[in-house]
Amino acid sequence: MIITSAALYLTLAMHASVPHQTPHHPRHLSHHRSTRHARLRRIVFWTPLRGSHESLLRQNLRTSEDELERIQDDTELEELTRNQILVDLPTNRYATVSSKLPQERRYCRPWTRDFIEDFGRDFYTEFKRPLQVTSAVRTVEVQHKLRRHNGNAAPESGETASPHLTGATIDIAKQGFNKKELKWARDYLLGLQNEGKVDVAEEFHQRVFHITVYKSYEVAEESVLVPETKN
């Protein structure tokens, strides 16, 4: 199922222009509770790649423009993999796949695979160890089950549905990264995001980079590979 671009454009514009205001309700807290809550509020993880509602809207809009369907069930997933519309995740010296990821969900879009290979190769060149993919394609059925025990999971339908349902999105683990590796990865991903090739949300509960790769990444890669024709 492909969502309507016009509706997403309208929703994204509304969210971008109208600030969300929460009604103020005075609360009487004890000094102990107020102090404890203030301490908790100060624990804020900084990242230039923070996810947002607007980012999720944009990911749905861009994947819709790329004409990517939301994969409903295992039958549809099998058809897409059989026809090579979805391809295997790379497993080599540059990129590995988490053993927890089921075999039937170790697939992604071809341009997403290209991105993993590029990111993994560049990371390996710098730090001599591979990246690990922890999540890739999901079906609507899988996402529905996931939301039962993970309140942070995106819905399986609507304008903020999980882009994992299209096969264009992967999660890459950052657990175990030192400060230098984390800064390098953030800078690398931010550069691609600023070019409009990906959208990234750095997650702290799951400790992953959630990355949606757009079809324009594939186009950019092809333009680099094609030599200029001399007259």
N, C-alpha and C positions, 0 to 999 in steps of 0.2 A: 504494500500500500504506500503510495507516494502522497505526501501532504501538500496542501496548496500553498504556493509561494506567496501569493497576494495576501492571504490571511496572516502568514508569518511576518511579512514585511510590516503590516499594520500593527500587529502585536508588539514587534520589536521597537517600532517607532514610538508607540505609546509608553512602553517601559523606559525608553531612553529619555523621553521628554517630561514625563510626569513623575516627580519624586514621590516615593512611597512614604506616607505619614502614618505613624502608629499612635492611636489615641493614648493620651497620658492618663494613667490611673494611679493616684497617690497610694503608696503602700507604707505601712508602718512596720519597719523591721527593727529587731533588737540591734544593739550596737555590735554584738558578736556576729550576728548573721550578716549585717551590712559590711563589716570588715572582711569577713570570709568571702563574700560575693565580690568585693572590690579586688581582693587578691586574685580570684579566679578570672575576673575580667581582664587583668593585666597579662594573663598568659595567652598572648596572640602570636601565632606563627606568621612571620613575614615571608612573602614570596611575590615576585613580579608576575606570577602566573596563577593568580587566585581565580578560581571558577566563580561564575555568577549566573543568575537567572538569564541575563541578557546573552551571555556566552552560549548557554544551552539553546536559547531561541535561535541564535545565529547558526549553531551547528545543525539544527534541524532545517533551517532555511537553506544553508549551503548544500547539504546532502540531498535535499529535495531538488535543488537546481541541477545537481549532478545526476538526477533521475535514479536515485537509489531507493529501492523498495525496502520496507521493513519486513524482515524475514519472519514468517508466522510460526512455522513449526519445523520439526526434523525432516519431514518429507520435502519441503521447499528448500531447506538447507542442503540436503543430499543432491537435489537437482542442480543447484547452483555450483556445488563443488564438482559434480560429475561433468558439467559443461565448462569448467575452468573459469567461471565468472568469479568464483572465490578460489583462492589458491592457498597452498600450505604456508604456514608461518615458517620463516627461515630458521634453521638450526645449524649453526656452524661455530667457528671460533669467535665470531663477533656477536652472536645472539643465541640465547637459549630460551626454552619454554619451561615454565613452572610445571613440575610433576603433578600439581594439583589441578591443572587445567585439563578437563576431559578431552580425549582424542577427537571426538566429533565437533569440538569447538575450537580446534587449532587451525582456523582458516581466517583469511582477511581478503580485502580487495587487492588487486595487483599493485596499485600505486602505494598502498599501505605497506606491502611487503618491501617495495623499493625503499621506502622511508626507513623501515626497520634496519635494512641492510646498510644504508648510508649512515644512519645514526650510530649503529653498532660498530661499524668499521672505524668511524671517526673517534668514538669513545675508546675503542680498543687501541688505536694509535696513540692516544694520550695516556691511557692508564693501564694498558696491557691486561685487561679483563673484559669479559663480555657483558652485555646487557641481558636482562631477563624479562620476557613477556609473561605477564600473569593473567591477562584476560584478553579476549579478542571477540569474535562474532558471538552473538547470543540471539536466540529466537524470542518471539513475544511470549511464548509459553515459559521459557526459562526466566525471563525478566519478571514475569508475574509471580513466579515462585520465589524469586530472589527478594522481592519487596515484602514478602511475608515475614522475613526475619532480618531484613536490613532496611531500617527506616530512612537511610541516606540514599538509597538507590532511586534512580530516576524512574518515572512511570513508563509503562509499556505502550502508551498511546498518547495522543494529544501533541500540542506544540512544543512541549519540553520532554518528549519521549527520549529514552536512552539512545544515543547514536550508535551504540554497540549493535543495535538491531539491524544496521545497514551493512555491517562487515567492514566499515571504513575506520573503525575506532579500535585502539588497543590500549592496554594499561602496561606501563613499564615500571618495574620495581625500582625504588630508590633506597630501600632499606640497606643499610651497610655503607652507603655513600659517605665519604669524609667531606669536609668543608670544601676542599678544592674540587672534588668531583661534582658535588652538588652545584657549586657556582658555575662550573663549566657547562653542566647539563642545562641549567636554567638559561644561561646566556645563549646557548645553541638553539634551544627551543623557542626562546623569545624572538630571536632573529627570524626564524621561519614563520612565527605567528605574525610578526610585523609585516612580512611579505605576503600574508594572506594564504599561505600554503597549508597551515595547520591551525587548529585551536587547541590550547592546552589548559588543563586545570591541574594544579599540583594539589594532591590530596594528602591529608595528614593522618586521618583515621586509618586509612588503608595503606598509607606510605607508598603511593605510586604517582606517576605522571599519567593522567588520563589524556590521551592524544587522539584527536580526530584529524585524519589526513584527507585533504581534498584532492579532487581529480586534477586540479591545476598543478599539483606536485609532479604528477606523471608528465604533463605537458612541458613543464620546466626541465625535467630530466631529459626528455626527448630532444629539446632544442639545444641542449648542451652536446648531445651525442651526434647530431646531424652536422656534418661539415659544410662550410659555406661553398657555394658553387661559384667558380671563377669564370668570368666571361672571356 
